[in-house]
Amino acid sequence: MALDEFVYKLATEGQNFASVATVMADGSPQVSLVWVDSDGENIIINTAEGRLKTENIRRSGTIALAIADSNNHYNQAMVRGKIVEDTHDGADEHINMLAKKYLDLDEYPHRQPGEQRVIFKIKPEKILKFEN
């Protein structure tokens, strides 16, 4: 399933956050608020090694997320999909690009010593949209 224009714009235009839902090893839910991006076909998130969501995503290989328009929260999309790429390649550059988008800074300011960034690409399998 490809992204339509509405979901692509939610992921790439403006400072729209995504709520990412994953499942813990014990089956309980875990939700994180993240910056979001897209390559036109996949939803892209950037996180760091050692975080709960990173471990949960790798364990299940699936993810659910909701993206809301920061200017009109009634415009939103829910996406369920599979992880099709898990890479460190380009992750530092990508988080800096997201810092520009969300914070208007050239470099991500919250990096921890020794932190290794990771990109997850999510191929949508089901999309539910609400356009106002």
N, C-alpha and C positions, 0 to 999 in steps of 0.2 A: 504494500500500500504506500503510495507516494503522498507527500504532504501537499495539501492544497494551498492556495495563496493566503487564505485567512490564517491558517496555523503557522505557515512560514513567516508571515509578518509578525505574529505574536512572538515568535522565537527570535526574530532578528531586529525588529524595529522597536525603539523605545526601551525603557528600563523595566521590562516585564520579568518578574520572578517566576520560577517554577517550584511547585511543591512536589518533591520526589518521594514516592512511597516505595519502601523495600520491606522485605521480611527477614526478621532475625532468625538465627539458628534454632531458637525454641518455638518459632512460628508466630511470635508476636510482631506487630507492625512497628515500623520506624519511619518517620517523615522528616525530611530536611528541606529547607528553603535554599534554592541554588540559582545562580545566574544560568542563562540558557542561550543557545545559539542553534543554528541549523546550516547544513550544507545544501539544502533544497530537497534532499531525499530523507535525511535522518535528523533527529533532534540530537544536539550535542550538549553534554555537560562536562564540566571540568572540576575535579576534586583532587584530593591528596591521598597518598598511600597511608594506611593505618586508620582511616576513618571507618566508622560503622557502615555507612552506605557503600563504601568501596568493597568491603568484605561481603556485605549482603548481595550486592549486584553480581559479584563474581560467583557466589555460591548458587544463585538461582538462574542467572543469565537473563532474567526478565525484570521489567520495571514498569511502574505506573507513575504518571506525572500529570499535574494540572498547571496550565499557564493562564494567568489572568492579565488582561490589559490594565496597565497601571493608570490609565486615564479613564477607563470605564470598566469596572470589575464585572459588569454583566457580560462583557465580551470575554469568553474564555474557551479553552479547549482541554479535554482530558484525553490523554494518550496512553495506551498500553502497548508495549513492544518488547522486542528482543534486543539484547546487546549484540551488535554486529562488529564492533571494533572496541578494543581495550588497549590503549597505547600510551606510552610516555613521549613518543615522537611528536614534537611540536607543542607539547602541553604547556611549557613555560611561555612560549610566544602566544599561545591561545589565551592563557589566563591574563596576560598583559593586554591583549586585545579586549577581553571582557572588562578589565579594569578601566579601560578607556571608555567603553560603552556605558558602564554603570556608575563610575566614579569620576570620569573625565581626568583620569591619571594615566600617564604613559607606562607605569609599572605597577603591578599588583603590590599593595602596601602591607598585606597581612601574612606574607611568607614567613614561615617558621624556620629556624636553623635546621638544615638537613632535609627539608621538606622535598618530596618528589611528587610532582603533579602528574595526573593521569586524565586522559580524555576517554569518555565513553560515548560511542555513537549508538543511538537507539533507533532501530527500524520499526516504525509504527505498524501494529497489527490491527488495532482498533482505535478509532478517533471519534470522540463525541464533541460537538461544537455547540456553543451558544453565542449567537451573534445578535447584538442589540442595535 
